[in-house]
Amino acid sequence: MPPWGAALALLLAALALLCLLALRLRWPGRRAVGARTLPGARREDHREEVDGGGPAGQFSDGREPLPGGCRLICKPSALAQCLLRALRCSAALEPGPRPWLSGPHLQTLCHFVLPVGPGSELAREYLQLADDGLVALDWVVGPVARGRRATNAGGLPAVLLVIPNAWGRLTRNVLGLCLLALERGYYPVIFHRRGHHGCPLVSPRLQPFGDPSDLKEAITYIRFRHPAAPLFAVSEGSGSALLLSYLGECGSSSYVTGAACISPVLRCREWFEAGLPWPYERGFLLHQKIALSRYATALEDTVDTRKLFRSRSLREFEETLFCHTKSFPISWDTYWDHNDPLRDVDEAAVPVLCVCSADDPVCGPPNHVLPTELFHSNPYFFLLLSRHGGHCGFLRQEPLPAWSHEVTLEYFRALTDFFRTEERMKGLSRRRASFLAGRRRWATLPKREVSPSSSLEEIFSWKRSYTR
């Protein structure tokens, strides 16, 4: 095993021990920079959570709660009512996790640390981009369960584009979502950035945190391969910055029908600057260093690799890799002017469901990291906030999949039904308007006076010549 691999194994073991300690000590959630805990505040927070007015309740805005203590935060609309009805009937929100699965650190570490289970069959494609770079598309082709259901009325399976986290780690929850989607009649495909998950880095250029240019080309290719199939997109954790940037830049010209973000990082700059709890900060940082160590020689001409691999925080690593370049250095402010996922959020014209947890130890408390004004003012954005779930965890008893997967697919089904109903109503409205306009037009036409000597052939000669 290489030295990096041994260090990673030791770190993962340490994280597992810290997780067990967290179950006993009940670590508080991540606080904002400079926040202080007053005496007795921890007991008061726990009492609020038991009474149902905890972190999830303060954003309810008077809405009725959903099963499992979840809240839907959004701007009132016809689509919001449709989604609310679907979530109230959702069986995925009913059963809560077992007591030993309710800890946020355990849910998070089970998601990131446990190995990916066997059984998935992937067919990889490499897509050459306009600048000769490469990205990878892993099509999930099996195993195909019997009785696979189609996702739309025409029987053509919809394509589900899955974007993993920004660190390039393919987690067991991502594959679990793909297998569940395959069983429900979708055609899942996983997008891998340059140099991530075995995709070779053929040019010394990596994809910035919120630059959707590579994703645009990949979606255009998917659309070319499946021109008539609906396209849905799901992102995990920090990978949501890529999806939200794409939706904002493309606006109404996006090929995506609906999108979902599981535990998204929405205020990315503040997230980098505040830092993560040290086990997660060190783990994610070490994973990135291991992934880029194989390309250290190729990156020497563009970045200071010595400083890069000595970085002690995610911010320092990101700033060294994309800001302090040798060819075109930029400031930290300029970098986020071009990579903030919410920079063009007002242009997004695709429904987006964000599934978040109030006890997320990676993103932090919702009152500091969630831009609730976005969900209250933008009719395309919906926030499903739960009390428990950790970061991208949302675990349930085995062999049940994560409940966030079930909710996401139910959300896509509700979107499909809603759009189909809207199209049917618009069609009826157009036909009715056309019929009424025709009646009004014929009523206003002057009647032709026919002389008794005129024959029927003379009267209808124009009709025969028109249809000849």
Stockholm file with secondary structure:
# STOCKHOLM 1.0

chainA/1-468         MPPWGAALALLLAALALLCLLALRLRWPGRRAVGARTLPGARREDHREEVDGGGPAGQFSDGREPLPGGCRLICKPSALAQCLLRALRCSAALEPGPRPWLSGPHLQTLCHFVLPVGPGSELAREYLQLADDGLVALDWVVGPVARGRRATNAGGLPAVLLVIPNAWGRLTRNVLGLCLLALERGYYPVIFHRRGHHGCPLVSPRLQPFGDPSDLKEAITYIRFRHPAAPLFAVSEGSGSALLLSYLGECGSSSYVTGAACISPVLRCREWFEAGLPWPYERGFLLHQKIALSRYATALEDTVDTRKLFRSRSLREFEETLFCHTKSFPISWDTYWDHNDPLRDVDEAAVPVLCVCSADDPVCGPPNHVLPTELFHSNPYFFLLLSRHGGHCGFLRQEPLPAWSHEVTLEYFRALTDFFRTEERMKGLSRRRASFLAGRRRWATLPKREVSPSSSLEEIFSWKRSYTR
#=GR chainA/1-468 SS CCHHHHHHHHHHHHHHHHHHHHHHHCCCCCCCTTCCCCTTHHHHHHHHHHHTCSTTGGGCTTCCCCGGGCEEECCCCHHHHHHHHHHHTCSTTSSCCCGGGCCHHHHHHHHHHSCCCSCCEEEEEEEECTTSCEEEEEEEEECCCTTCCCSSTTCCCCEEEEECCTTCCCCHHHHHHHHHHHHTTCEEEEEECTTSTTCCCCSSCCCCTTCCHHHHHHHHHHHHHSTTSCEEEEEEGGGHHHHHHHHHHHGGGCCCSEEEEESCCCSHHHHHHHCCCHHHHHHHHHHHHHHHHTTHHHHTTTSCHHHHTTCCSHHHHHHHHHTSCSSSCCCHHHHHHHHCTTTTGGGCCSCEEEEEETTCTTTCCHHHHCCHHHHHHCTTEEEEEESCCTTTTCCCSTTSCCHHHHHHHHHHHHHHHHHHHHHHHHHHHHHHHHHHHHHHHHHHSCCCCCCTTCCHHHHTHHHHHHHC
#=GC SS_cons         CCHHHHHHHHHHHHHHHHHHHHHHHCCCCCCCTTCCCCTTHHHHHHHHHHHTCSTTGGGCTTCCCCGGGCEEECCCCHHHHHHHHHHHTCSTTSSCCCGGGCCHHHHHHHHHHSCCCSCCEEEEEEEECTTSCEEEEEEEEECCCTTCCCSSTTCCCCEEEEECCTTCCCCHHHHHHHHHHHHTTCEEEEEECTTSTTCCCCSSCCCCTTCCHHHHHHHHHHHHHSTTSCEEEEEEGGGHHHHHHHHHHHGGGCCCSEEEEESCCCSHHHHHHHCCCHHHHHHHHHHHHHHHHTTHHHHTTTSCHHHHTTCCSHHHHHHHHHTSCSSSCCCHHHHHHHHCTTTTGGGCCSCEEEEEETTCTTTCCHHHHCCHHHHHHCTTEEEEEESCCTTTTCCCSTTSCCHHHHHHHHHHHHHHHHHHHHHHHHHHHHHHHHHHHHHHHHHHSCCCCCCTTCCHHHHTHHHHHHHC
//
